[in-house]
Amino acid sequence: MQRSSATLVAPRPVPVPAGRPAVGVPAGVRNAVVVVLALAVVLAAVLLGARSPAPWHASAFSFVLALVVLVAESRSVTRRTCGADVLPVSWGFLVALVALGPLSLALAVRAVPALVRDVRRGRGPRALVAGIATSVVGVLVCHIVIGALVGADTASGTTLRSPEQWPAVLAGGAAGLAAQGLVGLLSRRVLTRPPRRPLRTGSASGALLSLAVIASAPVLAVSAEGGPWLLLLVCVPLGVLLVSAVLARRHERRAAVDDLTGLPNREALLTATARALRGVGGGARGGPGLLVVDLDHFKDVNDTLGHPVGDALLREVAERLVALAPSDAVVARLGGDEFGLLVVAAADAEALAAAVVEEMSRPLRVGDLQVLLPASVGVALAPEHGTNAPSLLKSADVALYQAKEVRGRYRTYAGRHDVNSVERLRLLGDLGRAVDRGELYVRYQPQIDPRTGVVVGAEALVRWQHPELGAVAPDRFIPLAEQSGLVADVTAVVLDQALADVARWRAAGFGPTVSVNLSARLLTDHDLLALVAGALHRHGVDASALVLEVTETGIVSDPERAGAVVRRLRALGCGVAVDDYGTGQCSLTYLTDLDVDELKIDRSFVTGMTVDRARGVIVRSTILMARELGLRVVAEGVADAPTQQVLADLGCHVAQGEHVGDPMSADDVLRMLRRRVPRPIGAVVTARSPLALES
């Protein structure tokens, strides 16, 4: 049976697989570790600088360079393209440090922050080795090239004497950067993941930035020999340049990063997708794959446990997806409880989708609670399902909608479902706006006493007049409202309009009841009681005038919760009816436990009951049973006068259907109330059914 809400599991430890950040480690502890490591590096820099044979101002300058590199590397000031580090903006300072200071100092300030960053991200042993190798090799190659070209001692650092040695520093910086990139590529392909075709990043701007940053290194290195004043003159503008670069990068990152999870946002994912699609033509093969992940019933978590818990769950989901995705993938938060994953090769997309579904079937840990929050995934593959970022994302959204019809699984986009799915997605987007724009309205199907013909109530039926599509059938938009979480908003609109009309009818001297349908999802909503009570209070209507209808499906899916909700509604003074009785799995046990007021016999049994003996027997036995249980009986689908006659003879309390009246406006109901006067049942129909005589 499909659960209608997120499931709380009894608290127990959740094992954290290798490669996933441990959940629950206080941020203060992690930050303290980082501070201790940073202080250790600073102390090492002071000691190494004191032992250096270079002039004191050069040693001091090396110390300043080490601090700049340490801070920049610790803050992860990097330019990222599709998830891959291209260039640290501190590289120019690092190259100058290699040229001036001890090799051990340069290695420390480059490797330690990278190691700390990887540990904080929960990287596995292989990823840690890859990160250290990438950091160390670049510095070593830079140091060796500068030493070889200058001809200085490579043990204690290279001392530059004149501007003629600038080319050596430039060559060392370029060689170190190239070696770092090469080792990073190899480590990602060999140590962490199977070989994959790299994304086409188009890094022309990255190459220009690399040249600019490397060009600053010779200026810094040669200026160290000019004395403290020259160092000051050089350091101040370069420091301002670095701070400007850091602030610009931070602003750019904030514009492209989700504040809650730290992942790229929707715009960043679209940009990365567009970059990945460059060169993938309409007939090309092997393009990227795009996944859209949606957490099933996440709204129930927010409503039940609160938004802080929901935010914590979203952060843990983000960590799981990052740990699960390939190292060259892009993991983004699209908004709400939706995430996107861009993978290099479309062939890997479906395997990753299956892995995400399996991973999210495991409980999420939040404090002492464990929450089951399964995910549905939609998959779109390039170029078959889209040759640009918006179309590929749209295809993934369509596939996600198909996956959510069964929940807890993934679907790959299928073009044959596109027309229907896109239309439903459009309706889903328009439905939220329809609530605010007043496009939803209520029509009423009158209910009468079958013996007298007097109007005793009306069932409120929601309708939608779309500004472009016209009238949208309820069976098209009600399921969308239930799946999307908008059903509470739709119900609020119906309650407000229905109770406002009841207040008018009662002010005119009539006292009919009004029935409003409740979705099965609302039976798990803790705000339902406040929603009903608030509407009654706003319109000054007594609770006895309102009958709330719950379906058999809603009762059977969670009898305990349904029983609690029904008791609270009846304590408020409202009547409660079981709708569509006979079409589901509702048993006498549920009826007695729920202590409802009314039983509505489904139209599939009532319509044709005078000519179909089996249906007639079912209706008669249901009425007799309900009356013995003290329940009021409502028969739906009364299509003709003989059916009304039989129902009256069987003791049915209320009848509704096309014979009584089609759905009408509130004014039409008021006119019907005014003209309908009590009259004998014989005035309605003179013939009697043989079935009625048997009773």
Sequence and secondary structure as in RCSB ss.txt:
>XXXX:A:sequence
MQRSSATLVAPRPVPVPAGRPAVGVPAGVRNAVVVVLALAVVLAAVLLGARSPAPWHASAFSFVLALVVLVAESR
SVTRRTCGADVLPVSWGFLVALVALGPLSLALAVRAVPALVRDVRRGRGPRALVAGIATSVVGVLVCHIVIGALV
GADTASGTTLRSPEQWPAVLAGGAAGLAAQGLVGLLSRRVLTRPPRRPLRTGSASGALLSLAVIASAPVLAVSAE
GGPWLLLLVCVPLGVLLVSAVLARRHERRAAVDDLTGLPNREALLTATARALRGVGGGARGGPGLLVVDLDHFKD
VNDTLGHPVGDALLREVAERLVALAPSDAVVARLGGDEFGLLVVAAADAEALAAAVVEEMSRPLRVGDLQVLLPA
SVGVALAPEHGTNAPSLLKSADVALYQAKEVRGRYRTYAGRHDVNSVERLRLLGDLGRAVDRGELYVRYQPQIDP
RTGVVVGAEALVRWQHPELGAVAPDRFIPLAEQSGLVADVTAVVLDQALADVARWRAAGFGPTVSVNLSARLLTD
HDLLALVAGALHRHGVDASALVLEVTETGIVSDPERAGAVVRRLRALGCGVAVDDYGTGQCSLTYLTDLDVDELK
IDRSFVTGMTVDRARGVIVRSTILMARELGLRVVAEGVADAPTQQVLADLGCHVAQGEHVGDPMSADDVLRMLRR
RVPRPIGAVVTARSPLALES
>XXXX:A:secstr
   SS EEE        TTS  TT  HHHHHHHHHHHHHHHHHHHHHHHHH SS HHHHHHHHHHHHHHHHHHHT
T EEEETTEEEEETTHHHHHHHHHHS HHHHHHHHHHHHHHHHHHTT  HHHHHHHHHHHHHHHHHHHHHHHHHH
T  SSS     SGGGHHHHHHHHHHHHHHHHHHHHHIIIIIIS          HHHHHHHHHHHHHHHHHHHHGG
G HHHHHHHHHHHHHHHHHHHHHHHHHHHHHB TTT SB HHHHHHHHHHHHTT  TT     EEEEEEETTHHH
HHHHH HHHHHHHHHHHHHHHHHHS TT EEEEEETTEEEEEES GGGHHHHHHHHHHHTTS EEETTEEEE  E
EEEEEETTTT SSHHHHHHHHHHHHHHHHTT SSEEE  GGGHHHHHHHHHHHHHHHHHHHHT EEEEEEEEE T
TT  EEEEEEEEEEEETTTEEE HHHHHHHHHHHTTHHHHHHHHHHHHHHHHHHHHHTT   EEEEEE GGGGG 
TTHHHHHHHHHHHHT  GGGEEEEEEHHHHHH HHHHHHHHHHHHHHT EEEEEEETSS   HHHHHHHT SEEE
E HHHHTTTTT HHHHHHHHHHHHHHHHTT EEEE    SHHHHHHHHHHT  EE STTT   B HHHHHHHHHH
     GGGT     HHHHH 
